[in-house]
């Protein structure tokens, strides 16, 4: 009789200590048909019970050695330089991590015929006429968006098998730092006023939904580009009001402002968001609603 457990997927998770990396590790950790290797730049992992290596993925030879030694079927790159404002001045570091490191992972993937899954962003678009589907023309406003677009282009010419998952406004459960939802809850519970923009439209992505999309790509071995996001398209301000309503917090502490009033170094796409129809059709992607995700977070985090 055929035993499907004999065939194991070897998965290398890059950037495993980040919010997305942690939840991906947690998802695969106890699956019998998966062999997992995790790596991040920190000396120690924020999780336990999984093989972990410290690695700076901007070091080409180190990346190649780890990939060739482990010989994964899939490499999931959850590492990125994500500080949008700091990217404007710290350009070299942003380019190294968001572009050069992706080139090194792709190069190693191609040699051993591994499938590379990479996270990109709605910041590759200018936010003038979103939400966007996969065929929309990129036009990044800031340096962070330019690095993410460059990473996509690097993959397209790499010769490696790849899947790009573009996403936006990630929130969810992680050990390392509070996400947007926990920041809102903690701020309002502490009686602090928060200023939230009314003119940035997105469909916020629950991290666990993005992990499910990664798993579907692995399950179906699907190359290409997919947009991953939540069900609801709304402003950051409306999202914050939903969080306050759900947790029965004081909405008068939430002060509406415009993006321009923040005077941030990097320009933001305003009318953005990602249409997920392709992922729903081809991957069976099924995102939770925002209230469902808040219920999950409340239960798991005792919020």
KAFENCOR-V195819 format. One record per pair of residues at least 24 apart in sequence whose ideal C-beta (glycine too) atoms are under 10 Angstrom apart, sorted by the first residue. I is the first residue (numbers start at 1). J is the second residue. Records with the same first field share a line. If there is no record, write none. Layout:
BEGIN
I = J ; J
END
This chain:
BEGIN
4 = 32 ; 33
5 = 31 ; 32 ; 33
6 = 33
7 = 33 ; 73
8 = 32 ; 33 ; 34 ; 35 ; 36 ; 73
9 = 33 ; 34 ; 35 ; 36 ; 72 ; 73 ; 74 ; 115 ; 218 ; 219 ; 221
10 = 34 ; 35 ; 36 ; 37 ; 70 ; 71 ; 72 ; 73 ; 74 ; 75 ; 114
11 = 35 ; 36 ; 37 ; 38 ; 70 ; 72 ; 73 ; 74 ; 75 ; 76 ; 114 ; 115 ; 117 ; 214 ; 215 ; 218
12 = 36 ; 37 ; 38 ; 39 ; 51 ; 53 ; 66 ; 67 ; 70 ; 71 ; 72 ; 73 ; 74 ; 75 ; 76 ; 77 ; 105 ; 108 ; 109 ; 114 ; 116
13 = 37 ; 38 ; 39 ; 40 ; 50 ; 52 ; 72 ; 74 ; 75 ; 76 ; 77 ; 78 ; 79 ; 117 ; 214
14 = 38 ; 39 ; 40 ; 41 ; 55 ; 57 ; 63 ; 66 ; 67 ; 75 ; 76 ; 77 ; 78 ; 79 ; 80 ; 101 ; 102 ; 105 ; 116 ; 117 ; 118
15 = 39 ; 40 ; 41 ; 55 ; 57 ; 76 ; 77 ; 78 ; 79 ; 80 ; 97 ; 101 ; 119
16 = 40 ; 42 ; 45 ; 46 ; 47 ; 50 ; 52 ; 53 ; 55 ; 76 ; 78 ; 79
17 = 41 ; 42 ; 44 ; 45 ; 46 ; 47 ; 52 ; 54 ; 78 ; 79 ; 174 ; 175 ; 176
18 = 42 ; 46 ; 78 ; 79 ; 80 ; 82 ; 119 ; 170 ; 174 ; 176 ; 177 ; 207
19 = 78 ; 82 ; 170 ; 171 ; 172 ; 173 ; 174 ; 175 ; 176 ; 177 ; 178 ; 179 ; 207 ; 210
20 = 76 ; 78 ; 79 ; 80 ; 119 ; 167 ; 170 ; 172 ; 174 ; 205 ; 207 ; 208 ; 210 ; 211 ; 214
21 = 45 ; 46 ; 47 ; 76 ; 77 ; 78 ; 79 ; 174 ; 176 ; 207 ; 211
22 = 46 ; 47 ; 78 ; 172 ; 173 ; 174 ; 175 ; 176 ; 207 ; 211
23 = 78 ; 170 ; 172 ; 173 ; 174 ; 175 ; 206 ; 207 ; 208 ; 210 ; 211 ; 214
24 = 76 ; 78 ; 117 ; 207 ; 208 ; 210 ; 211 ; 214 ; 215
25 = 49 ; 50 ; 52 ; 76 ; 78 ; 211
26 = 50 ; 173 ; 174 ; 175 ; 208 ; 211
27 = 208 ; 211 ; 212 ; 214 ; 215
28 = 76 ; 211 ; 214 ; 215 ; 218
31 = 215
34 = 73 ; 74 ; 215 ; 218
35 = 70 ; 72 ; 73
36 = 70 ; 72
37 = 66 ; 67 ; 69 ; 70 ; 71 ; 72 ; 75
38 = 76 ; 78
39 = 63 ; 66 ; 70 ; 79
40 = 78 ; 79
41 = 79 ; 97
42 = 176
46 = 174 ; 175 ; 176
47 = 175
55 = 79 ; 101
56 = 96 ; 97 ; 101
57 = 96 ; 97 ; 100 ; 101 ; 102 ; 104 ; 105
58 = 93 ; 95 ; 96 ; 97 ; 98 ; 99 ; 100 ; 101 ; 104
59 = 96 ; 100 ; 101 ; 104
60 = 100 ; 101 ; 103 ; 104 ; 105 ; 107 ; 108
61 = 104
62 = 104
63 = 101 ; 103 ; 104 ; 105 ; 107 ; 108
64 = 104 ; 105 ; 107 ; 108 ; 111 ; 112
65 = 108
66 = 105 ; 108
67 = 104 ; 105 ; 107 ; 108 ; 109 ; 111 ; 112 ; 114 ; 116
68 = 108 ; 111 ; 112
70 = 112 ; 114
71 = 112 ; 113 ; 114
72 = 108 ; 109 ; 112 ; 114 ; 115 ; 116
73 = 112 ; 113 ; 114 ; 115 ; 218 ; 221
74 = 109 ; 114 ; 115 ; 116 ; 117 ; 161 ; 163 ; 214 ; 217 ; 218 ; 221
75 = 105 ; 106 ; 108 ; 109 ; 112 ; 114 ; 115 ; 116 ; 117 ; 118 ; 160 ; 162
76 = 105 ; 115 ; 116 ; 117 ; 118 ; 119 ; 163 ; 165 ; 211 ; 214 ; 215 ; 217 ; 218
77 = 101 ; 102 ; 105 ; 106 ; 109 ; 116 ; 117 ; 118 ; 119 ; 151 ; 155 ; 162
78 = 117 ; 118 ; 119 ; 210 ; 211 ; 214
79 = 105 ; 118 ; 119
80 = 118 ; 119 ; 120 ; 121 ; 144 ; 147 ; 148 ; 151
81 = 144 ; 147 ; 148
82 = 119 ; 121 ; 123 ; 144 ; 148 ; 170
83 = 144 ; 266
84 = 121 ; 123 ; 141 ; 142 ; 143 ; 144 ; 145 ; 264 ; 265 ; 266 ; 267 ; 268
85 = 142 ; 143 ; 144 ; 262 ; 264 ; 265 ; 266 ; 268
86 = 143 ; 144 ; 265 ; 266
87 = 123 ; 142 ; 143 ; 144 ; 145 ; 146 ; 147 ; 148 ; 265 ; 266
88 = 142 ; 143 ; 144 ; 264 ; 265 ; 266 ; 267
89 = 143 ; 265 ; 266
90 = 143
91 = 143 ; 144 ; 146 ; 147
94 = 143 ; 144 ; 146 ; 147 ; 148
95 = 143 ; 146 ; 147 ; 150 ; 151
96 = 147
97 = 147 ; 151
98 = 143 ; 144 ; 146 ; 147 ; 148 ; 149 ; 150 ; 151 ; 154
99 = 146 ; 147 ; 148 ; 149 ; 150 ; 151 ; 152 ; 153 ; 154
100 = 147 ; 150 ; 151 ; 154
101 = 151 ; 154
102 = 147 ; 148 ; 150 ; 151 ; 152 ; 153 ; 154 ; 155 ; 158 ; 162
103 = 150 ; 151 ; 154 ; 155 ; 157 ; 158 ; 160
104 = 154
105 = 151 ; 154 ; 155 ; 158 ; 160 ; 162
106 = 151 ; 154 ; 155 ; 156 ; 157 ; 158 ; 159 ; 160 ; 161 ; 162
107 = 154 ; 158 ; 159 ; 160
108 = 160
109 = 155 ; 158 ; 159 ; 160 ; 161 ; 162
110 = 158 ; 159 ; 160 ; 161 ; 162
111 = 159 ; 160
112 = 160
113 = 160 ; 161
114 = 160 ; 161 ; 162
115 = 160 ; 161 ; 162 ; 163 ; 217 ; 218 ; 221 ; 222 ; 223
116 = 155 ; 158 ; 160 ; 161 ; 162 ; 163 ; 164 ; 223
117 = 161 ; 162 ; 163 ; 164 ; 165 ; 213 ; 214 ; 217 ; 218 ; 222 ; 223
118 = 148 ; 151 ; 152 ; 154 ; 155 ; 160 ; 162 ; 163 ; 164 ; 165 ; 166 ; 225
119 = 148 ; 151 ; 164 ; 165 ; 166 ; 167 ; 170 ; 210 ; 214 ; 228
120 = 145 ; 148 ; 149 ; 151 ; 152 ; 155 ; 164 ; 165 ; 166 ; 167 ; 225 ; 226 ; 227 ; 228
121 = 145 ; 147 ; 148 ; 149 ; 151 ; 152 ; 165 ; 166 ; 167 ; 168 ; 169 ; 170 ; 269 ; 272 ; 274
122 = 148 ; 166 ; 167 ; 168 ; 169 ; 202 ; 203 ; 205 ; 227 ; 229 ; 269 ; 272 ; 273 ; 274
123 = 147 ; 148 ; 149 ; 166 ; 168 ; 266 ; 267 ; 268 ; 269 ; 272
124 = 148 ; 149 ; 150 ; 151 ; 152 ; 166 ; 269
125 = 149 ; 166 ; 168 ; 269 ; 271 ; 272 ; 273 ; 274
126 = 267 ; 268 ; 269 ; 270 ; 271 ; 272
127 = 199 ; 200 ; 201 ; 202 ; 259 ; 267 ; 268 ; 269 ; 270 ; 271 ; 272 ; 273
128 = 269 ; 270 ; 271 ; 272
129 = 271 ; 272
130 = 168 ; 201 ; 202 ; 203 ; 233 ; 269 ; 270 ; 271 ; 272 ; 273 ; 274 ; 275
131 = 168 ; 201 ; 202 ; 203 ; 227 ; 229 ; 233 ; 271 ; 272 ; 273 ; 274 ; 275 ; 276
132 = 166 ; 168 ; 227 ; 229 ; 269 ; 271 ; 272 ; 273 ; 274 ; 275
133 = 225 ; 227 ; 274 ; 275 ; 276 ; 277 ; 278
134 = 164 ; 166 ; 224 ; 225 ; 226 ; 227 ; 274 ; 275 ; 276 ; 277 ; 278 ; 279
135 = 225 ; 275 ; 278
136 = 166 ; 227 ; 274 ; 275
138 = 166
139 = 269
140 = 267 ; 269
141 = 266 ; 267 ; 268 ; 269 ; 270
142 = 264 ; 265 ; 266 ; 267 ; 268 ; 269
143 = 265 ; 266
144 = 266 ; 268
145 = 266 ; 267 ; 268 ; 269
152 = 225
155 = 225
156 = 225
160 = 223
161 = 221 ; 223
162 = 223 ; 224 ; 225
163 = 213 ; 214 ; 216 ; 217 ; 218 ; 220 ; 221 ; 222 ; 223 ; 224 ; 225 ; 226 ; 283
164 = 217 ; 223 ; 224 ; 225 ; 226 ; 227
165 = 205 ; 210 ; 213 ; 214 ; 217 ; 224 ; 225 ; 226 ; 227 ; 228 ; 274 ; 279 ; 283 ; 285
166 = 205 ; 225 ; 226 ; 227 ; 228 ; 229 ; 274 ; 276 ; 279
167 = 202 ; 203 ; 204 ; 205 ; 207 ; 209 ; 210 ; 213 ; 226 ; 227 ; 228 ; 229 ; 230 ; 274 ; 276
168 = 200 ; 202 ; 203 ; 204 ; 205 ; 227 ; 228 ; 229 ; 230 ; 269 ; 272 ; 273 ; 274
169 = 200 ; 202 ; 203 ; 204 ; 205 ; 206 ; 229 ; 230 ; 236 ; 239 ; 272 ; 273 ; 274
170 = 204 ; 205 ; 206 ; 207 ; 209 ; 210 ; 228 ; 229
171 = 204 ; 205 ; 206 ; 207 ; 230 ; 239 ; 243 ; 290 ; 293 ; 294 ; 297
172 = 204 ; 205 ; 206 ; 207 ; 208 ; 209 ; 210 ; 211 ; 293 ; 296 ; 297 ; 300 ; 301
173 = 206 ; 207 ; 208 ; 293 ; 296 ; 297 ; 300 ; 301
174 = 207 ; 301
178 = 301
179 = 206 ; 207 ; 297 ; 301
180 = 204 ; 236 ; 239 ; 240 ; 243
181 = 206 ; 239 ; 240 ; 242 ; 243 ; 246 ; 247 ; 290 ; 293 ; 294 ; 297 ; 298 ; 301 ; 303
182 = 243 ; 297 ; 301 ; 303
183 = 240 ; 243
184 = 239 ; 240 ; 241 ; 242 ; 243 ; 244 ; 247 ; 249 ; 253 ; 254
185 = 243 ; 244 ; 246 ; 247 ; 249 ; 294 ; 297 ; 298 ; 301 ; 303
186 = 303
187 = 240 ; 249 ; 253 ; 254
188 = 240 ; 243 ; 244 ; 247 ; 248 ; 249 ; 250 ; 251 ; 252 ; 253 ; 254
189 = 247 ; 249 ; 250 ; 253 ; 303
190 = 253
191 = 249 ; 250 ; 253
192 = 253
193 = 250 ; 252 ; 253 ; 254 ; 255
194 = 240 ; 244 ; 253 ; 254 ; 255 ; 257
195 = 237 ; 254 ; 255 ; 256 ; 257 ; 261 ; 262
196 = 235 ; 236 ; 237 ; 238 ; 239 ; 240 ; 241 ; 254 ; 255 ; 256 ; 257
197 = 235 ; 236 ; 237 ; 240 ; 256 ; 257 ; 258 ; 259 ; 260 ; 261 ; 262 ; 264 ; 268 ; 270
198 = 235 ; 236 ; 237 ; 238 ; 240 ; 256 ; 257 ; 258 ; 259
199 = 235 ; 236 ; 237 ; 256 ; 257 ; 258 ; 259 ; 260 ; 261 ; 268 ; 270 ; 271
200 = 234 ; 235 ; 236 ; 237 ; 239 ; 258 ; 259 ; 268 ; 269 ; 270 ; 271 ; 272 ; 273
201 = 233 ; 234 ; 235 ; 236 ; 238 ; 239 ; 269 ; 270 ; 271 ; 272 ; 273
202 = 229 ; 230 ; 232 ; 233 ; 234 ; 235 ; 236 ; 239 ; 269 ; 270 ; 271 ; 272 ; 273 ; 274
203 = 227 ; 228 ; 229 ; 230 ; 231 ; 232 ; 233 ; 234 ; 239 ; 272 ; 273 ; 274 ; 275 ; 276 ; 287 ; 290
204 = 229 ; 230 ; 231 ; 232 ; 233 ; 234 ; 236 ; 239 ; 242 ; 273 ; 287 ; 290 ; 293
205 = 229 ; 230 ; 274 ; 276 ; 287 ; 293
206 = 230 ; 231 ; 287 ; 288 ; 289 ; 290 ; 292 ; 293 ; 294 ; 296 ; 297
207 = 293 ; 297
208 = 287 ; 288 ; 293 ; 296 ; 297 ; 300
209 = 276 ; 285 ; 286 ; 287 ; 288 ; 292 ; 293
210 = 285 ; 287
212 = 283 ; 284 ; 285 ; 286 ; 287 ; 288
213 = 276 ; 279 ; 283 ; 284 ; 285 ; 286 ; 287
214 = 283
215 = 283
216 = 279 ; 282 ; 283 ; 284 ; 285 ; 286
217 = 279 ; 282 ; 283 ; 285
219 = 283 ; 284
220 = 282 ; 283 ; 284
222 = 279 ; 282 ; 283
224 = 278 ; 282
225 = 278 ; 279
226 = 274 ; 276 ; 278 ; 279 ; 280 ; 282 ; 283 ; 285
227 = 273 ; 274 ; 275 ; 276 ; 277 ; 278 ; 279 ; 280 ; 285
228 = 274 ; 276 ; 278 ; 279 ; 283 ; 285 ; 287
229 = 272 ; 273 ; 274 ; 275 ; 276 ; 279 ; 285 ; 287
230 = 273 ; 274 ; 276 ; 287 ; 288 ; 289 ; 290 ; 293
231 = 276 ; 286 ; 287 ; 288 ; 289 ; 290 ; 292 ; 293
232 = 273 ; 287 ; 289 ; 290 ; 291
233 = 271 ; 272 ; 273 ; 274 ; 275
234 = 273 ; 290
235 = 270 ; 271
238 = 290
239 = 290
242 = 290 ; 291 ; 294
243 = 290 ; 294 ; 297 ; 303
245 = 291 ; 294
246 = 290 ; 291 ; 293 ; 294 ; 295 ; 297 ; 298 ; 303
247 = 294 ; 297 ; 298 ; 303
END
